Amino acid sequence: MPQHVRGVVARAKGEPVAIETILIPDPGPGEAVVRIQSCGVCHTDLHYREGGINDEFPFLLGHEAAGVVESVGADVTDVAPGDFVILNWRAVCGRCRACRRGRPQYCFDTHNARQKMTLADGTELTPALGIGAFAEKTLVAAGQCTKVDPAASPAAAGLLGCGVMAGLGAAINTGGVTRGDSVAVIGCGGVGDAAVAGARLAGAAKIIAVDLDDRKLATATTLGATHTVNSRETDAIEAIRELTGGFGADVVIDAVGRPETYQQALYARDLAGTVVLVGVPTPEMTLELSLLDVFGRGGSLKSSWYGDCLPSRDFPLLIDLYLQGRLDLDAFVSETIALEDVEDAFARMHKGDVLRSVVTL
């Protein structure tokens, strides 16, 4: 029998979200119903509300979540009722050309639940990133559930479902930061600060945080930045070069995703170093670079999709590091809120007042 639960719905572009009654069907083959315990308020959810992703309204928002599996459908073997899981939005298929080559983190055919959740009147909902976790329960593909140690705080663990994993992975997986490296991170919101934490975890010797806001730079310092640059007051390229003996950083991570910050990343990078783009550009943005400079500076220009993570590999490892006290996920939780507070949390996030507001249920 379908279950009736409360969820946060965006009905139209730019309109405030509202709490609605959501119908959750019983899980079909390959699906799972998860009782949500926490869900972070991410910029992507605001992009959905503003029509910046697509126009498939109404949206059931929320995707950065952790919870407990309540029930599973036929053919589900990796998780079972009672498992504590982090939800992910890239359930790999195991069959595409990337998966067959042993690179499932690049899966080209990720999937979601086949059945639709609906409003009480039968209107089909589009779940944010195939999850829809600003709700008491949600329906997902079982492959979107990664079992982790239940000793972890749900509010902290759920952040690996999107922003924190994107930043950690940009440093560790995509950027390949290793012991003794110099790293610069441009943009110190949630993703950028996670990249700082990832660089620290990987053993970087020098971690330079760059932002326009001194508050964000102070937070980055608590998460591992050894130096800070306020790029409103100082030329970021020159400052990074000065801090690295005149050469530039081994790895520069652009967590903003704008043409001007990408150019800063390129020219603040040492010869043969690595630039990682993890900030998401908007469709109208274009980039013009000297091709000779791209050639002459060598190295790698990379994009990082979801931190190039493989949830089955990365989530349990990172939760273990969290429980050992080696990765401070709790530092990313600025506040815990109720479902009714999501609209206000969007405003605080937009102003840069929080790293993450986290809905707890």
Secondary structure, DSSP 8 states (H G I E B T S, - for coil): --EEEEEEEE-STT---EEEEEEE----TTEEEEEEEEEE--HHHHHHHTTSS----SEE---EEEEEEEEE-TT--S--TT-EEEE-S-B--S-SHHHHTT-GGG-SS-B--SS--EETTS-B-EEGGGT--SBSEEEEEGGGEEE--TTS-HHHHGGGGTHHHHHHHIIIIIS---TT-EEEEE--SHHHHHHHHHHHHHT-SEEEEEES-HHHHHHHHHTT-SEEEETTTS-HHHHHHHHTTTS-EEEEEESS--HHHHHHHHHTEEEEEEEEE-S---TT------HHHHHHH-SEEEE-SGGG--HHHHHHHHHHHHHTTSS-GGGG--EEE-GGGHHHHHHHHHTT--S-EEEE-
